[in-house]
């Protein structure tokens, strides 16, 4: 999507659609024709400017409008924040999808008590996210209705520096769309090697150091978690490492994303109903690589970032792990397998301990669709957060609030770690029935030594996320990308 700004009168800007906003009461800076139309509709009781409300009409030729359509978006009443404008951007995209409007002009409502640069950023963010669709595998017939997407966006504003904010929103949104694309790929078209290939592509495009470990190297390193989960499949595993370096003396943040490209549950087979969604079990890895793509474009200088993605699928082949088996992780700790469907923590444990030893980061964040239990506790509205560091946890909470990807901190402690004690090994890979999300986090905590660490369980938000105008009602949300980008952008020592 091409984006630009203009200081010209938006009413005179040629476009397929012009967009205006109404907040609480009529805005004096709206064109007379728009004010008149709103008043007529309000008299009929149909459009009070409420949030989620929209009004569209075709201006008369004598009104002097340079666009063929006009859309008015209601912003509701009270204080406005970034999420209100993301939602407005998403509703613009929803309306555009119904008609042929490739070029749109958005008149920024500068009289509102909200920073214009924030409005620029979040309108673009919501619009691009709402504009998303995945049709790669659709066969298009000649008589099919085309999918109408926005190709050119012009924001009419008199505020200086608006283009910088717009580009910030564009990078955020396009990075989320990259993560959605990866997650939407079916398991037979997105394997561990495809993950590795995408990392190599980013490395070449943005001059990032990249290292991919294959099966023989993983054996030499004795990564029993990643190799164990991979035993039941024919597709070889990969451990993907991609580095963003500033060249300055700054802290290193390591991001670890679960790259389980399809999860059948292994021998502990999942129910068949809904199993097709298990291609989304790699949303953590997708989010981490999408963040690296964003860093390559923005080139921040406040922190070095290392991405680590352990990638495989989990299948019930003849060599698959069995309940009761014991494996040895890279760290040397042994794990008794109680459920082969608790595989994500096994591959993350190897990635965490190896990454910490190799890169010596000051802080580590892992992102994973780890437990169904987090959906029981938090539904599809918040990501579960566990951490051994209050400062890192607070930063993530603030970033979650700002990015509208909220997190909720859950406890850790020896009471939960006790549930993982095994009679025959150092650990079990699942605890008792209670606190399944927390015991999964407690398992990972066994492999991070004293490093500052946070675990984000996105099983409830990676898909079926809270319904929003800029989040697909079905399919992956791309959650985690904007959260981590916000954390990195605002990071201060």
C-alpha positions as CSV (number, residue, x, y, z in Angstrom):
1,X,0.0,0.0,0.0
2,X,1.3,3.5,-0.9
3,X,0.8,6.1,1.8
4,X,1.2,9.8,1.7
5,X,0.0,13.1,3.2
6,X,-1.5,16.2,1.8
7,X,-2.3,19.7,3.1
8,X,-4.9,20.3,0.4
9,X,-8.6,20.5,1.1
10,X,-9.6,16.8,1.3
11,X,-13.0,17.6,-0.4
12,X,-11.0,18.6,-3.5
13,X,-8.8,15.5,-3.5
14,X,-9.6,13.0,-6.2
15,X,-10.2,9.5,-4.9
16,X,-12.5,6.6,-5.0
17,X,-13.6,7.4,-1.4
18,X,-13.1,10.2,1.1
19,X,-13.3,9.5,4.8
20,X,-14.4,11.8,7.6
21,X,-14.9,11.3,11.4
22,X,-17.5,12.4,13.8
23,X,-16.9,12.4,17.6
24,X,-19.7,13.1,20.1
25,X,-21.1,16.3,18.4
26,X,-20.9,17.6,14.8
27,X,-17.4,18.8,13.9
28,X,-17.2,22.3,12.5
29,X,-14.4,21.5,10.0
30,X,-16.5,18.9,8.1
31,X,-17.5,20.0,4.6
32,X,-21.0,21.5,4.4
33,X,-22.3,18.6,2.3
34,X,-21.2,16.1,4.9
35,X,-22.6,18.1,7.8
36,X,-25.9,18.3,6.0
37,X,-26.1,14.6,5.3
38,X,-25.2,13.7,8.9
39,X,-27.9,16.1,10.2
40,X,-30.6,14.5,7.9
41,X,-29.7,11.0,9.0
42,X,-29.5,12.1,12.7
43,X,-33.0,13.5,12.5
44,X,-34.2,10.1,11.4
45,X,-32.4,8.6,14.5
46,X,-30.0,6.5,12.5
47,X,-26.5,7.9,13.0
48,X,-25.7,9.7,16.2
49,X,-21.9,9.4,15.6
50,X,-21.7,6.5,18.0
51,X,-18.6,4.3,18.0
52,X,-18.9,1.5,15.4
53,X,-21.4,3.7,13.5
54,X,-20.8,4.4,9.8
55,X,-22.5,6.5,7.2
56,X,-21.8,6.3,3.5
57,X,-23.3,8.3,0.6
58,X,-22.6,9.4,-3.0
59,X,-22.1,13.1,-3.2
60,X,-24.0,15.1,-5.8
61,X,-21.9,16.5,-8.7
62,X,-22.9,20.1,-7.8
63,X,-21.4,19.7,-4.3
64,X,-17.9,19.9,-5.7
65,X,-16.6,16.7,-4.2
66,X,-13.7,15.1,-6.1
67,X,-14.5,11.6,-4.9
68,X,-17.2,9.3,-6.0
69,X,-18.1,8.2,-2.5
70,X,-18.0,9.6,1.1
71,X,-17.7,7.5,4.3
72,X,-18.3,9.0,7.7
73,X,-16.9,7.1,10.7
74,X,-18.4,7.5,14.2
75,X,-15.9,7.7,17.0
76,X,-18.4,7.7,19.9
77,X,-18.2,9.9,23.0
78,X,-15.6,10.6,25.6
79,X,-11.8,10.3,25.5
80,X,-10.1,8.9,22.5
81,X,-7.1,6.6,22.4
82,X,-5.0,4.7,19.9
83,X,-7.4,1.7,19.9
84,X,-10.3,3.9,18.9
85,X,-8.4,5.0,15.8
86,X,-7.2,1.4,15.1
87,X,-10.8,0.3,15.2
88,X,-11.8,3.2,12.9
89,X,-9.1,2.2,10.4
90,X,-10.4,-1.3,10.5
91,X,-13.9,-0.2,9.8
92,X,-12.7,1.9,6.8
93,X,-11.1,-1.3,5.4
94,X,-14.3,-3.3,6.0
95,X,-16.3,-0.8,4.0
96,X,-13.8,-0.6,1.2
97,X,-13.8,-4.4,0.8
98,X,-17.5,-4.2,-0.2
99,X,-16.9,-1.7,-3.1
100,X,-14.3,-0.8,-5.7
101,X,-12.3,1.8,-3.9
102,X,-8.6,1.4,-4.3
103,X,-7.6,5.0,-3.6
104,X,-8.9,6.7,-0.5
105,X,-8.4,10.0,1.2
106,X,-8.8,10.2,5.0
107,X,-9.4,13.7,6.6
108,X,-7.6,13.7,9.9
109,X,-9.9,15.2,12.6
110,X,-7.3,17.6,14.1
111,X,-9.7,19.4,16.3
112,X,-10.0,16.4,18.6
113,X,-8.0,16.4,21.8
114,X,-5.7,13.6,20.6
115,X,-2.2,13.9,19.2
116,X,-2.4,14.0,15.4
117,X,0.7,11.8,15.0
118,X,-0.9,9.1,17.1
119,X,-4.0,9.3,15.0
120,X,-1.9,9.0,11.8
121,X,-0.1,5.9,13.2
122,X,-3.2,4.1,14.5
123,X,-5.5,4.8,11.6
124,X,-2.9,3.4,9.2
125,X,-2.3,0.5,11.5
126,X,-6.0,-0.4,11.7
127,X,-6.6,0.2,8.1
128,X,-3.8,-2.1,6.9
129,X,-4.7,-4.8,9.4
130,X,-8.3,-4.6,8.4
131,X,-7.3,-4.7,4.7
132,X,-5.7,-8.1,5.2
133,X,-6.8,-11.3,3.5
134,X,-5.1,-14.6,2.6
135,X,-6.2,-15.9,-0.8
136,X,-3.0,-17.6,-2.0
137,X,-4.6,-20.9,-2.6
138,X,-7.9,-19.7,-4.0
139,X,-8.7,-20.5,-7.6
140,X,-10.2,-17.4,-9.2
141,X,-12.9,-17.9,-11.8
142,X,-13.6,-15.2,-14.4
143,X,-17.0,-14.4,-13.0
144,X,-15.9,-14.3,-9.4
145,X,-16.3,-11.0,-7.6
146,X,-12.8,-9.4,-7.1
147,X,-11.5,-8.9,-3.6
148,X,-11.2,-5.1,-3.3
149,X,-8.2,-3.9,-1.4
150,X,-6.8,-0.5,-0.8
151,X,-3.7,0.3,-2.8
152,X,-3.3,4.0,-2.1
153,X,-3.9,5.9,1.1
154,X,-3.7,9.7,1.4
155,X,-4.1,11.4,4.8
156,X,-5.2,15.0,4.7
157,X,-3.5,16.8,7.6
158,X,-1.7,20.1,8.4
159,X,0.4,18.5,11.1
160,X,4.1,18.2,10.4
161,X,5.8,14.8,10.7
162,X,2.7,12.8,10.0
163,X,4.4,10.7,7.4
164,X,6.8,9.3,10.0
165,X,3.9,8.2,12.2
166,X,2.2,6.7,9.2
167,X,5.2,4.7,8.3
168,X,5.5,3.5,11.9
169,X,1.9,2.2,11.7
170,X,2.5,0.7,8.3
171,X,5.6,-1.2,9.5
172,X,3.7,-2.6,12.5
173,X,0.7,-3.6,10.5
174,X,2.6,-5.1,7.6
175,X,4.7,-7.1,10.0
176,X,1.6,-8.5,11.6
177,X,0.3,-9.4,8.1
178,X,3.6,-11.3,7.5
179,X,3.0,-13.3,10.7
180,X,-0.6,-14.0,9.6
181,X,0.6,-15.2,6.2
182,X,3.1,-17.7,7.8
183,X,0.4,-19.0,10.1
184,X,-2.2,-19.3,7.3
185,X,0.1,-21.6,5.3
186,X,-1.0,-25.2,5.6
187,X,1.3,-27.7,7.3
188,X,2.3,-29.3,4.0
189,X,3.5,-26.0,2.6
190,X,5.1,-24.6,5.8
191,X,7.6,-26.9,7.3
192,X,10.6,-26.4,9.5
193,X,12.7,-25.8,6.4
194,X,10.3,-23.2,5.1
195,X,10.8,-21.4,8.5
196,X,14.5,-21.6,7.9
197,X,14.2,-20.4,4.3
198,X,12.3,-17.3,5.4
199,X,14.9,-16.5,8.0
200,X,17.6,-16.8,5.3
201,X,15.5,-14.4,3.2
202,X,15.4,-11.8,6.0
203,X,19.1,-12.3,6.6
204,X,19.9,-11.5,3.0
205,X,17.5,-8.5,2.8
206,X,18.5,-6.8,6.0
207,X,22.1,-8.0,6.4
208,X,21.5,-10.0,9.5
209,X,23.7,-12.8,10.8
210,X,21.7,-16.1,10.4
211,X,22.5,-19.6,11.6
212,X,20.4,-22.7,10.9
213,X,21.1,-26.0,12.7
214,X,20.0,-29.2,11.0
215,X,19.4,-32.6,12.4
216,X,23.0,-33.8,12.5
217,X,24.1,-30.6,14.3
218,X,21.2,-31.0,16.8
219,X,22.3,-34.5,17.5
220,X,25.9,-33.3,18.1
221,X,24.5,-30.8,20.6
222,X,22.2,-33.5,22.2
223,X,19.1,-31.4,21.9
224,X,16.8,-34.2,23.1
225,X,13.7,-32.1,23.3
226,X,13.6,-30.9,19.7
227,X,14.9,-34.2,18.3
228,X,12.5,-36.2,20.5
229,X,9.4,-34.3,19.3
230,X,10.7,-34.7,15.7
231,X,11.0,-38.5,16.0
232,X,7.5,-39.3,14.6
233,X,7.7,-37.3,11.4
234,X,9.6,-37.5,8.1
235,X,10.2,-33.7,7.9
236,X,13.6,-32.8,9.6
237,X,13.8,-30.3,12.4
238,X,15.5,-26.9,12.3
239,X,16.8,-24.5,15.0
240,X,16.8,-21.1,13.5
241,X,18.8,-18.2,14.8
242,X,18.7,-14.6,13.4
243,X,20.4,-11.6,14.8
244,X,19.7,-7.9,14.6
245,X,22.8,-6.0,15.7
246,X,23.1,-2.2,16.2
247,X,26.9,-2.1,16.5
248,X,26.6,-0.3,19.8
249,X,27.0,-1.1,23.4
250,X,23.4,-1.9,24.1
251,X,21.5,-4.7,25.9
252,X,20.6,-7.9,24.0
253,X,17.1,-9.1,24.0
254,X,16.5,-12.7,22.9
255,X,13.1,-13.7,21.5
256,X,12.2,-17.4,21.3
257,X,9.2,-18.4,19.3
258,X,7.6,-21.9,19.2
259,X,7.7,-23.1,15.6
260,X,5.5,-26.2,15.8
261,X,4.3,-26.3,12.1
262,X,1.6,-28.9,12.8
263,X,0.6,-30.5,16.1
264,X,-1.3,-33.8,15.9
265,X,-0.6,-34.4,19.6
266,X,1.7,-37.3,18.7
267,X,0.9,-40.6,20.3
268,X,-1.3,-38.6,22.7
269,X,-3.5,-37.9,19.7
270,X,-5.7,-34.8,19.7
271,X,-9.4,-35.1,18.9
272,X,-10.1,-34.8,15.2
273,X,-12.6,-31.9,15.6
274,X,-10.7,-28.7,15.1
275,X,-7.3,-30.4,14.4
276,X,-7.0,-28.4,11.2
277,X,-6.3,-25.4,13.4
278,X,-3.1,-27.0,14.7
279,X,-1.3,-25.6,11.7
280,X,-1.4,-22.4,13.8
281,X,0.8,-23.9,16.5
282,X,3.7,-22.0,15.0
283,X,2.3,-18.6,15.6
284,X,4.9,-17.8,18.2
285,X,7.7,-18.5,15.7
286,X,5.9,-16.5,13.0
287,X,5.6,-13.5,15.3
288,X,9.3,-13.5,16.3
289,X,10.4,-13.6,12.6
290,X,7.9,-10.9,11.7
291,X,9.4,-8.7,14.5
292,X,12.8,-9.2,13.0
293,X,11.5,-8.1,9.6
294,X,10.2,-4.9,11.2
295,X,13.5,-4.3,12.9
296,X,15.3,-4.7,9.6
297,X,13.1,-1.9,8.2
298,X,13.2,0.5,11.2
299,X,16.8,-0.1,12.3
300,X,16.4,0.9,16.0
301,X,19.6,1.6,17.9
302,X,18.5,1.0,21.5
303,X,18.7,-2.8,21.7
304,X,20.2,-5.8,20.0
305,X,17.7,-8.5,19.3
306,X,18.3,-12.2,18.7
307,X,15.5,-14.5,17.4
308,X,15.5,-18.2,18.0
309,X,12.9,-20.5,16.6
310,X,12.9,-24.3,17.2
311,X,10.9,-25.8,14.3
312,X,9.4,-29.2,13.7
313,X,6.0,-30.8,13.5
314,X,4.6,-33.4,16.0
315,X,3.3,-36.6,14.4
316,X,2.5,-40.1,15.6
317,X,4.8,-41.9,13.3
318,X,6.4,-45.3,14.1
319,X,9.4,-43.6,15.8
320,X,7.4,-41.1,17.8
321,X,7.9,-40.4,21.5
322,X,5.6,-42.5,23.8
323,X,4.2,-41.6,27.2
324,X,6.6,-42.9,29.8
325,X,9.7,-42.3,27.6
326,X,12.6,-40.3,29.1
327,X,14.6,-37.8,27.1
328,X,17.6,-35.6,27.9
329,X,17.3,-32.0,27.1
330,X,20.3,-29.9,25.8
331,X,20.8,-28.5,29.4
332,X,21.4,-32.1,30.6
333,X,18.1,-32.4,32.6
334,X,16.1,-35.5,32.0
335,X,12.3,-35.3,31.3
336,X,9.7,-38.0,31.7
337,X,7.1,-37.8,28.9
338,X,3.6,-37.9,30.4
339,X,1.9,-36.5,27.4
340,X,3.4,-36.2,23.9
341,X,0.9,-33.4,23.3
342,X,2.9,-31.3,25.7
343,X,5.6,-31.0,23.1
344,X,6.0,-27.2,22.8
345,X,7.8,-26.9,26.1
346,X,10.3,-29.6,25.1
347,X,11.5,-27.8,22.0
348,X,11.4,-24.4,23.8
349,X,13.5,-25.7,26.6
350,X,16.3,-26.6,24.2
351,X,16.1,-23.3,22.4
352,X,16.1,-21.3,25.6
353,X,19.1,-23.0,27.3
354,X,21.1,-23.1,24.1
355,X,20.3,-19.5,23.1
356,X,21.1,-18.2,26.6
357,X,24.5,-20.0,26.6
358,X,25.4,-18.9,23.0
359,X,24.2,-15.3,23.0
360,X,24.3,-14.4,26.7
361,X,21.2,-12.0,26.5
362,X,20.3,-9.6,29.3
363,X,16.7,-10.7,28.9
364,X,14.7,-13.4,27.2
365,X,11.0,-13.5,26.1
366,X,9.5,-16.6,24.7
367,X,6.2,-16.6,22.8
368,X,4.2,-19.8,22.3
369,X,0.8,-21.3,21.8
370,X,1.5,-23.5,24.7
371,X,-1.6,-24.5,26.7
372,X,-5.3,-24.9,26.2
373,X,-5.5,-24.1,29.9
374,X,-4.8,-20.4,29.3
375,X,-8.1,-20.2,27.3
376,X,-9.9,-21.6,30.3
377,X,-8.4,-18.9,32.5
378,X,-8.3,-15.9,30.3
379,X,-10.5,-16.7,27.3
380,X,-9.5,-15.3,24.0
381,X,-9.0,-11.7,25.3
382,X,-5.6,-11.7,27.1
383,X,-2.2,-13.4,26.7
384,X,-0.9,-15.2,29.8
385,X,2.3,-13.7,31.1
386,X,4.8,-15.4,33.5
387,X,8.1,-13.9,34.5
388,X,11.0,-14.0,37.0
389,X,11.6,-10.3,36.7
390,X,9.1,-7.6,37.8
391,X,10.6,-4.8,35.6
392,X,10.4,-6.9,32.5
393,X,6.8,-8.0,33.3
394,X,5.8,-4.4,33.9
395,X,7.3,-3.3,30.6
396,X,5.3,-6.1,28.8
397,X,2.1,-5.0,30.6
398,X,2.6,-1.4,29.4
399,X,3.4,-2.5,25.9
400,X,0.4,-4.8,25.8
401,X,-1.9,-1.9,26.9
402,X,-0.4,0.5,24.3
403,X,-0.6,-2.1,21.4
404,X,-4.1,-3.4,22.4
405,X,-2.6,-6.8,22.9
406,X,-3.1,-7.1,26.6
407,X,-1.3,-9.5,28.9
408,X,-2.2,-10.8,32.3
409,X,0.5,-11.8,34.7
410,X,0.1,-15.2,36.4
411,X,2.2,-16.4,39.4
412,X,5.2,-18.7,39.5
413,X,6.6,-20.4,42.6
414,X,7.9,-23.6,44.1
415,X,4.3,-24.8,44.8
416,X,3.8,-25.1,41.0
417,X,7.3,-26.5,40.3
418,X,6.6,-29.4,42.7
419,X,3.9,-30.6,40.4
420,X,6.6,-31.4,37.8
421,X,8.6,-33.8,40.0
422,X,9.1,-37.2,38.5
423,X,9.9,-40.5,40.2
424,X,12.2,-41.6,37.3
425,X,13.6,-38.3,35.8
426,X,14.4,-34.8,36.8
427,X,11.1,-33.5,35.6
428,X,7.8,-34.5,34.1
429,X,6.6,-32.6,31.0
430,X,3.2,-32.0,32.5
431,X,2.0,-31.5,36.1
432,X,-1.3,-32.3,37.8
433,X,-4.6,-31.2,36.4
434,X,-4.7,-27.8,38.1
435,X,-2.8,-24.7,36.9
436,X,-1.8,-26.1,33.6
437,X,-0.7,-22.8,32.1
438,X,1.5,-22.0,35.2
439,X,3.1,-25.4,35.4
440,X,4.0,-25.1,31.7
441,X,5.7,-21.8,32.5
442,X,7.4,-23.4,35.6
443,X,8.8,-26.1,33.3
444,X,10.4,-23.5,31.0
445,X,11.8,-21.7,34.1
446,X,13.9,-24.7,34.8
447,X,15.9,-23.9,31.6
448,X,16.7,-20.2,31.9
449,X,19.1,-20.1,34.9
450,X,19.3,-16.6,36.3
451,X,18.5,-14.7,33.1
452,X,15.7,-12.2,33.2
453,X,12.9,-14.0,31.4
454,X,9.2,-13.7,30.5
455,X,6.9,-16.3,29.0
456,X,3.9,-15.3,26.9
457,X,1.3,-18.0,26.4
458,X,-0.7,-16.9,23.3
459,X,-2.8,-20.1,22.8
460,X,-6.0,-18.0,23.4
461,X,-5.1,-15.0,21.4
462,X,-3.1,-16.3,18.4
463,X,-6.4,-17.1,16.7
464,X,-10.1,-16.4,17.8
465,X,-8.7,-13.2,19.4
466,X,-11.2,-10.7,20.7
467,X,-13.5,-9.6,17.8
468,X,-12.2,-6.3,16.3
469,X,-12.6,-4.5,13.0
470,X,-8.9,-5.1,12.2
471,X,-8.6,-8.7,13.4
472,X,-9.9,-11.5,11.1
473,X,-13.0,-13.2,12.6
474,X,-11.4,-16.5,11.7
475,X,-7.8,-17.4,11.3
476,X,-4.6,-16.1,12.9
477,X,-4.5,-12.6,14.5
478,X,-0.7,-12.1,14.4
479,X,-0.7,-11.4,18.1
480,X,2.6,-10.7,19.7
481,X,4.1,-8.7,16.8
482,X,2.8,-5.3,17.8
483,X,3.3,-6.1,21.5
484,X,7.0,-6.9,21.1
485,X,7.6,-4.0,18.6
486,X,6.1,-1.6,21.2
487,X,8.4,-3.0,23.9
488,X,11.5,-2.6,21.7
489,X,10.6,0.9,20.3
490,X,10.1,2.2,23.8
491,X,12.9,0.3,25.5
492,X,15.2,2.4,27.7
493,X,17.9,1.0,30.0
